[in-house]
Amino acid sequence: MHRGSLPVSHHRKARRLVPKLLDWYQAHARDLPWRHTEDPYAIWISEIMLQQTQVTTVIPYWKRWMRALPTVQKLARINPERVLKLWEGLGYYSRARNLQAAAQKIVTEHGGIFPEDPKIMRELPGIGRYTAGAISSIAFDQPEPIVDGNVVRILTRIFGIRKNPKNKKTQEELWSLAQTLVSASDNCGALNQSLMELGATVCHPRQPECENCPVIHNCVARREKTITLIPAKGKRIKYTEKEIKVFVIKHNGRLLMQKRPKGVINADFWELPNNETRPEITLPKRARLLASAKHNITSYRIKLNAYSMKSGPFKGRWFTFSDLRKFPVTAAHRKILKIVEPTLKRTIE
């Protein structure tokens, strides 16, 4: 008898793991600010921020966000540019836009109350299967599973699953195991957080601290010495090299900045004029190189070279450096501004 394509023994083993995971989590859970609340809004914000971002980075962002926007109503009403500014530096800015769009939908369609039904949660912008599972289990103690990179690593190693976890069939097997785990627990939120915690603090991608693992004796990868081979790795990302010329234009103590157009990465963020958005602009022969910076985004490895220019056919807005601290600026251009600020402030402020 099988449950999905996995043997029943896998699910029996999963149920046996639950007490060990809960006991370990109670003793070793980190003291994180969003673990002191059952407010689904606060938990939702933390889960979106934590996607592909380290906990130590997220903590000050989450605290700052919750001070500025403590309720879903405030998030729904605030100026979108303020939302981007609060998110500035976390990357993946569509997540910030989706947060506000979802908040507006919660206000207009759900009376400002965060929905408890995970199916309804997943109808909100930016909330997928994992995030709905995390919120449902932590805020509402519902037996909803979670599977992210940490959980994939733990489950494939414990059960010795060597298939590529990105394959659709393998994904469903992992979700099935995660469902068994959370359904066997009398504290759904703690069980799911134990998996998150174990993956973040013990079962690392490289050099896992197996001696600190509560389920070391249940781990097939450990027993078979295949830790470095599991989970199976997919194809490596091929990066595209890209060079962007950035133009630093000063006038009356201010810098010219332009807003990125709709429909592109980092839309509505401010940046220095450049030849990415205006490829027809040519660099004057006597233009002076002020600074260079490197920046990686998605599959691009970008080098930015910033040049001083007296003028150009650009439309934008003039800012002092003090002004710029109030507005969202792209991460790549913030690197350039940080380098040139000391020199330019002596000449323009």
C-alpha positions in Angstrom: 0.0 0.0 0.0 1.3 3.4 -0.9 0.3 7.0 -0.1 1.0 8.8 -3.4 4.2 7.1 -4.7 5.9 6.8 -1.3 5.7 3.6 0.8 3.5 3.7 3.9 6.6 3.1 6.0 7.8 6.7 5.1 4.6 8.1 6.6 4.8 5.9 9.7 8.4 7.1 10.1 7.3 10.7 9.7 4.8 10.4 12.5 7.5 9.0 14.8 9.6 12.0 14.1 7.0 14.5 15.5 7.7 14.2 19.2 11.5 14.5 18.7 11.0 17.6 16.5 8.7 19.3 19.0 10.9 18.6 22.0 13.9 19.9 20.1 12.1 23.1 19.0 10.9 23.9 22.5 14.5 23.7 23.8 16.4 25.3 20.9 14.0 27.8 19.1 15.6 31.2 18.5 13.9 34.1 20.2 12.5 35.9 17.1 10.1 38.9 17.4 7.4 37.4 15.2 7.3 34.3 17.4 5.8 36.5 20.2 2.5 37.0 18.4 -0.4 35.1 16.9 -1.5 38.1 14.8 -1.8 36.6 11.2 -0.9 40.0 9.7 2.4 40.2 11.6 3.2 36.6 10.8 2.3 37.1 7.1 4.7 40.1 6.9 7.5 38.0 8.5 7.0 35.1 6.1 7.1 37.3 3.0 10.3 39.1 4.2 12.0 35.8 5.1 11.7 34.4 1.6 15.3 34.0 0.4 16.5 36.4 3.1 18.4 35.6 6.3 16.7 36.1 9.7 19.3 38.5 10.9 18.6 40.8 7.9 14.8 40.6 8.3 14.6 41.4 12.1 15.2 45.2 11.8 13.1 45.4 8.6 10.1 43.6 10.3 10.3 45.8 13.4 10.5 49.0 11.3 7.6 47.8 9.2 5.4 46.9 12.2 6.1 50.3 13.8 5.1 52.1 10.6 2.3 49.8 9.5 0.9 47.9 12.5 -2.3 46.9 10.8 -3.6 45.6 7.5 -5.7 48.8 7.2 -2.7 51.1 7.4 -0.8 49.0 4.8 -3.8 49.2 2.5 -4.0 53.0 2.7 -0.4 54.1 2.7 1.3 55.7 -0.3 2.9 52.9 -2.5 6.2 54.7 -2.5 6.4 54.5 1.3 5.8 50.8 1.1 8.8 50.5 -1.3 10.9 52.6 0.9 10.2 50.4 3.9 11.1 47.4 1.8 14.2 49.0 0.3 17.2 46.7 0.5 15.3 43.4 0.7 15.0 43.0 -3.0 12.2 41.2 -4.9 10.1 44.3 -4.8 7.1 42.7 -6.4 6.6 41.1 -2.9 6.1 44.5 -1.4 3.6 45.5 -4.1 1.8 42.2 -3.6 1.6 42.9 0.2 -0.2 46.1 -0.4 -2.4 44.7 -3.1 -3.4 41.8 -0.8 -4.0 44.2 2.1 -6.3 46.2 0.0 -8.2 43.1 -1.0 -8.5 42.0 2.7 -10.0 45.4 3.5 -12.4 45.6 0.6 -13.4 41.9 0.4 -12.9 40.6 3.9 -13.8 43.5 6.1 -10.2 44.1 7.1 -10.0 40.7 8.8 -7.2 38.3 7.7 -9.0 35.2 6.3 -8.5 31.9 8.2 -9.2 29.6 5.3 -5.9 28.7 3.5 -7.7 28.4 0.2 -9.0 32.0 0.5 -5.5 33.1 1.6 -4.1 31.7 -1.6 -6.4 33.9 -3.6 -4.5 36.9 -2.2 -1.7 38.4 -4.3 1.7 37.0 -3.3 0.4 34.2 -1.1 1.2 30.7 -2.4 1.0 27.2 -0.9 4.0 27.6 1.4 3.0 31.0 2.8 -0.6 30.0 3.3 0.6 26.9 5.2 2.9 28.9 7.4 0.2 31.4 8.3 -2.5 28.8 8.8 -0.4 26.7 11.1 1.3 29.4 13.1 -1.6 31.9 13.5 -4.6 29.5 13.5 -3.1 26.1 14.5 -4.4 24.4 11.4 -2.7 21.2 10.1 -1.5 22.8 6.9 1.9 21.7 5.5 4.9 23.8 4.5 7.6 22.9 2.0 10.4 25.4 1.2 14.2 25.0 0.6 14.9 24.1 4.3 12.1 21.6 4.5 13.1 20.0 1.2 16.6 19.6 2.5 15.5 18.0 5.7 12.9 15.6 4.2 15.1 14.4 1.3 18.0 13.7 3.7 15.9 12.0 6.4 14.1 9.8 3.9 17.0 9.3 1.5 15.1 10.8 -1.5 17.7 11.2 -4.3 15.3 12.4 -7.0 15.5 16.0 -8.1 13.2 17.8 -5.6 12.2 20.3 -8.3 10.4 17.6 -10.3 6.7 17.9 -9.9 6.2 14.3 -8.7 8.9 14.6 -6.1 7.5 17.9 -5.0 4.1 16.3 -4.3 5.8 13.4 -2.4 7.5 16.0 -0.2 4.2 17.9 0.4 2.6 14.6 1.3 5.3 13.9 3.9 5.0 17.4 5.3 1.2 16.9 5.5 1.7 13.7 7.5 4.1 15.5 9.9 1.8 18.5 10.7 -1.3 16.3 10.9 0.4 14.1 13.5 1.2 17.1 15.8 -1.0 18.7 18.5 0.8 22.0 17.9 0.8 22.6 14.2 2.6 26.0 14.3 5.5 24.6 16.4 5.9 21.5 14.2 6.2 23.6 11.1 8.5 26.0 12.8 10.7 23.2 14.0 11.3 22.2 10.4 12.1 25.8 9.5 14.4 26.1 12.5 16.2 22.8 11.9 16.9 23.7 8.3 18.2 27.1 9.2 20.3 26.3 12.2 21.4 22.6 11.9 20.7 21.0 8.6 22.8 23.4 6.5 23.2 22.9 2.7 27.0 22.5 3.4 28.6 21.2 6.5 25.4 20.4 8.5 25.8 20.1 12.3 24.5 16.5 12.4 25.6 16.0 16.0 23.0 18.6 17.0 20.2 17.1 15.1 17.3 15.6 17.0 16.6 13.0 14.3 20.1 12.0 13.5 19.4 8.3 14.0 16.5 8.5 11.6 18.5 10.1 8.8 19.1 7.9 5.8 21.6 10.4 4.2 23.6 10.4 7.4 23.6 6.6 7.6 24.5 6.1 4.0 27.0 9.0 3.9 25.2 10.8 1.1 24.7 14.2 2.9 26.6 16.1 0.2 24.6 14.4 -2.6 21.1 15.1 -1.1 19.1 17.0 -2.1 19.9 16.5 -5.8 21.1 19.7 -7.4 19.4 21.1 -10.6 21.1 22.8 -13.4 23.5 25.7 -12.5 22.3 29.2 -13.4 24.1 30.7 -16.4 24.7 34.4 -15.7 24.8 37.1 -18.3 27.4 39.8 -18.0 26.0 43.3 -18.4 27.6 46.8 -18.3 25.6 49.9 -17.5 26.8 53.5 -17.8 25.4 55.7 -15.1 25.4 59.5 -15.4 25.9 61.8 -12.4 24.4 65.2 -13.3 24.6 68.1 -10.7 22.8 71.4 -10.7 22.2 74.0 -8.0 23.2 71.6 -5.2 21.1 68.7 -6.4 21.4 65.4 -8.3 19.2 64.5 -11.2 17.3 61.2 -10.6 14.8 59.4 -12.7 12.0 56.9 -11.8 12.2 53.5 -13.4 9.3 52.9 -15.8 6.3 50.6 -15.2 6.7 47.0 -16.3 10.4 46.6 -15.6 12.4 45.2 -12.7 12.3 47.7 -9.8 9.6 49.7 -11.4 8.9 53.0 -9.6 12.2 53.1 -7.9 14.5 56.1 -8.3 17.9 55.8 -9.9 20.5 57.9 -11.6 20.1 58.5 -15.4 21.7 55.6 -17.4 22.0 54.0 -20.7 19.9 51.0 -19.7 16.7 53.0 -19.9 18.1 55.3 -22.5 20.4 53.2 -24.7 20.7 55.9 -27.3 22.6 58.2 -25.0 26.3 58.3 -25.9 29.1 59.2 -23.4 30.9 62.4 -24.0 34.6 61.9 -24.8 35.7 63.9 -21.8 33.3 62.3 -19.3 35.1 61.6 -16.0 34.7 58.1 -14.4 33.6 58.7 -10.8 32.9 55.2 -9.5 32.3 51.6 -10.4 30.1 49.0 -8.6 29.0 45.4 -9.1 25.5 44.1 -8.6 23.9 40.8 -9.3 20.1 40.4 -9.9 18.3 37.3 -11.1 20.6 35.8 -13.9 22.6 39.0 -14.5 26.0 40.0 -13.3 26.0 43.8 -13.7 28.9 46.3 -13.6 27.9 49.9 -13.2 30.3 52.7 -14.3 29.3 56.1 -13.1 30.4 59.2 -15.1 30.2 62.9 -14.3 28.1 64.8 -16.9 27.1 68.5 -17.0 23.8 67.8 -18.7 21.8 65.4 -20.8 18.5 64.8 -22.5 17.0 63.3 -19.3 13.7 64.0 -17.6 13.6 63.5 -13.9 13.6 65.1 -10.5 16.4 67.0 -8.6 17.3 65.7 -5.1 19.7 66.5 -2.4 21.3 63.5 -0.6 19.1 64.2 2.3 16.0 64.1 0.1 17.1 60.7 -1.3 17.0 59.1 2.1 13.2 59.5 2.1 12.6 57.8 -1.3 13.2 54.2 -2.6 16.4 53.9 -4.7 17.5 50.8 -6.5 20.1 48.7 -4.7 22.6 49.0 -7.6 22.4 52.8 -7.7 22.6 53.1 -3.9 26.0 51.4 -4.2 27.1 54.1 -6.6 25.6 56.9 -4.5 27.3 55.6 -1.4 30.7 55.7 -3.1 30.3 59.2 -4.7 28.4 60.9 -1.8 31.5 62.1 0.2 33.0 63.7 -2.8 29.9 65.2 -4.3 28.6 66.6 -1.0 31.6 68.8 -0.7 30.7 70.3 -4.1 26.9 70.4 -4.1 25.8 70.8 -0.5 
